[in-house]
Amino acid sequence: MKIAFAGKGGSGKTTLSALFTRHLAAAGLPVVAIDADINQNLGAALGVAPADLARIPPMGAHIRDIKELLRGTNPRIGSADEMVKTTPPGPGSLLLGMAPGNPVHERFGHRVDGATLMVTGPFSEDDLGVSCYHSKIGAAELYLNHLVDGPGEYVVVDMTAGADSFASGLFTRFDVTFLVAEPTVRGVGVYRQYADYARDHGVDIRVIGNKVQDAADVEFLREHVGDALAACFGHSAFVRAMEKGRHPDLAELEDDNAKTLAWMRDTVDGAVKDWPRFTRQSVEFHLRNARAWAGAATGADLAGQVDPDFVLGPDKLAAQRAAAAGATA
């Protein structure tokens, strides 16, 4: 399942992304964590040493290589230069699974306590003034567009702060979006933006109240977000230790907060996987981008990259694996 963590800057979405990743990994479940936030703090929140973080190749700096890999032998895509971040897969495209051997994980992943961390990368000096951060997170969008994840497999994405992810179709790539909101006017403001933008796209948004101290905080959140409020995460000595650079054993997390993480996993596991909708939305935003800018930028027929009969799903991944096994037999 694909899970987004969103919220305003400082809401605690990176901390909860890290805690949820650790919760899944501690249960022995396959989980990939992607830092797609411009501030790039997820690795530190997971306890990765600065020297190790510096050695992780950023996906955003190698997006052409990722395009070349994912286009495979798709006859509708003439070259990697004709691919954009929204290009959907089709027959011949390389589909990705969560099992060992995923070439994106092998090149860009860093193992940390049972999870695989990938990073989109920070702004470089060359980017300043000439590039937006969406050029970095486009690599994550391509990865998600080509990933066939199954039950009990998880991808956790720490999103850009605020509503910036709506600048592309990235916000539709998830089975569940956890919007982390503090019990403040600004904290619930991002939820309203998300809810307004996502209303027509079937995006499943669950609000996680964070830094909640008492019943009055819970009531404030419920007043402003209604039934979207799913659970609350209280003030935590465990989290304070994380923020100071320490990484206690997950068993030391407060009982109520541990129960919130378990509830979040149950929510994700209960989400309905809708591959036809996932494919349809991928195509929709690809065609939007083609009309708005990408067709002119690439000089390619981007609408022609869409195979109208192709629907991503486990059957396509299984067929690809069977063909690869037959070729090597």
C-alpha positions in Angstrom: 0.0 0.0 0.0 1.1 3.5 -0.8 0.8 6.0 2.1 1.5 9.8 2.1 2.2 11.9 5.1 1.2 15.5 4.5 0.8 18.6 6.6 2.1 22.1 7.2 5.7 22.7 8.0 6.4 21.8 11.7 3.2 19.7 12.1 5.3 16.6 12.8 4.6 14.8 9.5 8.3 13.8 9.2 8.3 12.4 12.7 5.1 10.4 12.2 6.4 9.2 8.8 9.5 7.9 10.6 7.5 6.3 13.4 5.1 4.6 11.1 8.0 3.3 9.0 9.7 1.9 12.1 6.4 0.4 13.3 6.0 -1.5 10.0 9.6 -2.6 9.9 9.6 -3.8 13.5 6.8 -6.1 12.5 9.0 -7.6 9.8 7.0 -6.1 7.0 8.5 -4.9 3.7 8.5 -1.1 3.8 10.1 1.6 1.7 10.3 5.2 3.0 10.8 8.0 0.6 11.8 11.5 1.6 10.1 13.8 -0.9 10.2 16.9 1.3 12.4 19.8 0.3 13.9 19.8 3.8 15.0 16.2 3.6 14.8 15.2 7.3 13.3 11.8 7.1 16.7 10.0 7.1 17.8 11.7 10.3 14.4 11.0 11.9 15.0 7.3 11.1 18.4 7.5 12.8 20.6 7.4 9.7 24.0 8.9 10.4 24.9 12.1 8.5 27.8 10.3 6.8 25.6 7.5 5.6 22.9 10.0 4.4 25.5 11.8 2.3 26.2 8.5 0.5 22.6 7.8 -0.5 22.2 8.7 -4.2 19.3 11.2 -4.6 16.7 10.0 -7.0 16.1 13.6 -8.3 19.6 13.9 -9.5 19.3 10.7 -11.6 15.9 11.1 -13.0 17.0 10.5 -16.6 18.5 7.2 -15.5 15.3 6.3 -13.8 13.3 7.1 -17.0 15.6 5.0 -19.1 15.2 2.1 -16.8 11.4 2.4 -16.5 10.6 2.9 -20.2 12.1 -0.6 -20.9 11.0 -1.7 -24.4 7.8 0.3 -24.4 7.4 1.1 -28.1 5.2 4.2 -27.4 8.2 6.0 -25.7 10.9 6.8 -28.2 13.6 7.8 -25.6 14.0 8.8 -22.0 14.0 12.4 -23.2 10.4 11.9 -24.2 9.4 10.8 -20.7 8.0 13.3 -18.1 7.2 12.7 -14.5 3.6 11.7 -15.3 4.4 9.2 -18.1 2.4 6.1 -17.3 3.6 2.6 -17.9 2.4 0.4 -20.7 3.3 -2.8 -22.5 7.1 -3.1 -22.4 7.6 -0.7 -19.5 9.6 -2.0 -16.6 7.2 -2.6 -13.7 8.5 -2.6 -10.1 7.6 -4.9 -7.2 8.6 -4.9 -3.6 10.4 -8.2 -3.7 14.2 -8.3 -3.7 15.7 -7.4 -7.0 13.9 -4.1 -7.5 16.6 -2.2 -9.5 15.5 1.2 -8.1 15.7 0.0 -4.6 19.1 -1.6 -5.2 20.6 1.6 -6.7 18.9 4.3 -4.6 17.9 2.5 -1.4 19.7 2.5 2.0 18.7 -0.2 4.5 17.9 1.1 8.0 16.5 -1.1 10.7 14.6 -3.3 8.3 13.3 -0.5 6.1 14.6 0.8 2.8 15.1 4.6 2.7 15.2 6.5 -0.6 15.6 10.3 -1.0 14.6 12.7 -3.7 17.5 14.9 -2.7 17.8 18.6 -1.6 18.1 21.7 -3.7 21.6 22.2 -5.0 23.3 25.5 -5.7 22.7 25.0 -9.4 19.0 24.6 -8.8 18.5 27.9 -7.0 16.5 30.4 -9.0 16.1 28.2 -12.0 14.3 25.1 -10.9 11.3 24.1 -8.7 11.3 21.2 -6.3 8.8 19.3 -8.4 11.7 18.5 -10.7 13.2 16.5 -7.8 10.0 14.7 -6.7 9.2 13.8 -10.3 11.5 10.8 -9.7 9.3 9.6 -6.9 6.2 10.1 -9.0 7.6 7.9 -11.8 8.6 5.3 -9.3 5.1 5.2 -7.8 3.5 5.1 -11.3 5.4 1.9 -12.1 5.2 0.2 -8.7 2.9 -2.7 -8.2 2.6 -3.2 -4.4 0.6 -5.9 -2.8 -1.1 -6.7 0.6 1.4 -6.4 3.4 3.8 -4.2 1.4 4.2 -0.6 2.2 5.6 2.6 0.7 5.6 5.6 3.1 6.2 9.0 1.5 7.1 12.1 3.5 5.5 14.8 1.3 6.4 18.5 0.7 4.9 20.8 3.3 1.5 22.4 2.6 -0.4 21.8 -0.6 2.6 21.9 -3.0 2.1 18.3 -4.0 -1.1 19.4 -5.9 1.2 20.9 -8.6 1.2 17.5 -10.2 -0.7 14.2 -10.0 1.4 13.0 -7.1 -1.4 13.4 -4.6 -3.4 10.7 -6.4 -0.7 8.1 -6.1 -1.6 6.9 -2.6 -4.1 4.5 -1.1 -4.2 6.5 2.1 -3.1 10.1 2.9 -2.5 10.8 6.5 -2.7 14.6 7.0 -0.9 15.6 10.2 -2.6 18.5 11.9 -1.8 20.4 15.1 -4.8 21.7 17.1 -4.3 25.3 15.8 -6.0 27.4 13.1 -2.9 27.1 10.8 -2.7 23.4 11.5 -6.2 22.7 10.2 -5.9 25.2 7.3 -3.8 22.7 5.3 -6.5 20.1 5.7 -9.0 22.5 4.2 -6.7 23.0 1.2 -6.2 19.3 0.7 -9.9 18.5 1.1 -10.8 21.2 -1.5 -8.2 20.1 -4.1 -8.8 16.4 -3.6 -12.6 16.4 -3.5 -13.1 15.4 -7.1 -10.3 12.8 -7.2 -11.3 10.1 -4.7 -8.3 10.8 -2.4 -8.7 9.1 1.0 -7.6 11.7 3.6 -7.4 10.8 7.3 -6.4 13.5 9.7 -4.0 12.6 12.5 -4.1 15.1 15.3 -0.6 15.7 16.6 0.9 17.4 19.7 -2.5 17.0 21.3 -2.5 17.7 25.0 -6.1 17.4 26.2 -9.8 16.9 25.4 -10.1 20.5 24.4 -7.4 20.0 21.6 -9.3 17.0 20.4 -12.6 18.9 20.3 -10.9 21.8 18.4 -9.7 19.4 15.8 -13.1 17.7 15.5 -14.9 21.0 15.2 -12.7 22.0 12.2 -12.2 18.7 10.4 -15.2 16.7 11.4 -15.3 13.0 10.6 -11.9 13.2 8.9 -10.3 13.2 12.3 -9.1 9.6 12.6 -6.8 9.5 15.6 -4.6 11.7 17.8 -1.0 11.5 18.8 -0.2 13.0 22.2 2.8 15.0 23.4 5.6 12.4 23.7 8.8 12.2 25.6 9.8 9.6 23.1 9.4 12.1 20.2 11.2 14.7 22.2 14.1 12.4 22.4 14.0 11.8 18.6 14.0 15.6 18.1 17.2 15.8 20.2 18.9 13.3 18.0 18.3 10.2 20.1 16.5 7.1 18.8 15.0 5.1 21.6 13.8 1.5 21.1 10.3 1.6 19.7 9.1 -0.5 22.7 9.6 2.7 24.8 6.9 4.6 22.9 4.0 5.6 25.1 1.1 3.0 25.0 -1.5 5.4 23.6 0.8 6.6 20.8 1.8 3.0 20.0 -2.0 2.2 19.7 -2.3 5.1 17.3 0.4 3.6 15.0 -1.3 0.2 15.2 -4.7 1.8 14.2 -3.0 3.6 11.3 -1.7 0.3 10.0 -5.2 -1.2 10.3 -6.6 1.7 8.4 -4.0 1.3 5.6 -4.6 -2.5 5.5 -8.4 -1.9 5.2 -8.1 0.5 2.3 -9.4 -0.7 -1.1 -6.8 -1.1 -3.8 -8.3 0.2 -7.0 -5.8 -0.4 -9.9 -8.2 0.8 -12.6 -8.7 4.2 -10.8 -4.9 4.4 -10.2 -4.2 3.9 -13.9 -7.0 6.2 -15.0 -5.8 9.1 -12.8 -2.2 8.5 -14.0 -3.4 9.0 -17.6 -5.6 12.0 -16.7 -2.7 14.0 -15.2 -0.3 12.9 -17.9 -2.6 14.3 -20.5 -3.1 17.5 -18.5 0.6 18.0 -18.3 1.0 17.2 -22.0 -1.5 19.9 -22.9 -0.2 22.5 -20.4 3.6 22.3 -21.0 5.1 18.9 -21.4 4.3 18.3 -25.0 5.9 21.6 -26.1 8.9 21.0 -23.8 9.7 17.6 -25.1 8.5 18.0 -28.7 6.9 14.5 -28.4 3.4 13.2 -28.8 2.9 12.5 -25.1 -0.8 11.6 -25.6 0.5 8.8 -27.9 2.4 7.3 -24.9 -0.9 6.2 -23.4 -2.0 2.6 -24.2 -5.8 2.8 -23.7 -6.0 -0.9 -22.9 -3.3 -1.1 -20.3 -4.3 -1.3 -16.6 -1.5 -1.6 -14.1 -1.9 -4.3 -11.5 -0.5 -7.6 -10.1 -1.4 -9.5 -13.3 0.9 -7.3 -15.4 3.7 -7.7 -12.9 3.3 -11.4 -12.8 3.3 -11.6 -16.6 6.5 -9.5 -16.8 8.2 -11.8 -14.2 7.1 -14.9 -16.1 8.4 -13.6 -19.4 11.7 -12.7 -17.7 12.0 -16.2 -16.2 11.2 -17.8 -19.6 13.9 -15.7 -21.3 16.6 -16.8 -18.9 15.5 -20.5 -18.8 
